[in-house]
Amino acid sequence: MIEIRESGDGRFEVYAEGHHWEAFAGSLGAILAAQGLAMRLAVESGGEVLIETPWGAKQVRVAS
């Protein structure tokens, strides 16, 4: 699972076990980083990866 967290002042951080990205100045950068990481983890695991965000959850999976 990947989580986008609000860190205040319009900044966001991306967390996943073994991974952490510092704060992004807006939600778009955090969303793009989380999507990229989710795709990488989905390819490595061959399964689905959940992204939890302040706006709701999204599942990312690799097409077979």
N, C-alpha and C positions, 0 to 999 in steps of 0.2 A: 504494500500500500504506500502511496505517496500522499503527502498532505501539503496543501498551501495554507499558510497561516498569516493572518494579518499581524503586523508588528507595530502598527501605529503610524500616524502621519502619512497615510496613503502608501505605505511600504508593505511588501509581502516577502515571506521566506518559503522555500521549498525544502521539505524534509522527506527522507525515505531511509529505511534502515541501511546504515553504511554510507549514506549520502547526505550532504547538506549544502545548500546554496545560500549565500548571504542575501540580504534584503534587496529586492528589486524596487525601483522607484515607482512602479505602477503594476497593475494586475496583468497586463499583457506580457511583460517579460517573465513573470512567474508562471503564467499559463503555458507559454512556449517552452520554458525549461522543464516543467512538469510533463508536458506532452512528449518531449524528446526523451526524457528519462523513462517514462512509461513504455514507450516503444522499445527502447533498448532492453529494459527488464522483461518485457513480454517476449521478445525474440530469444533472450537468454533462457527464460523459463519455459517457453512454449505454451504459456497460459495467459490468463487475463491479469491485468493490473488495475487496481482501483485508485482513482485520484479523488481525494476528499478536498473540497474547497469551501470557502465561506458561502458560495453560491449553489452548492449542491454537489453530489457525487457523479463521477463519470467513469465508465469502464473502458479500458483500452485493450484490444486484443489484436493479434497478428492474424491476418487473413490466411487461410490455408489453400 
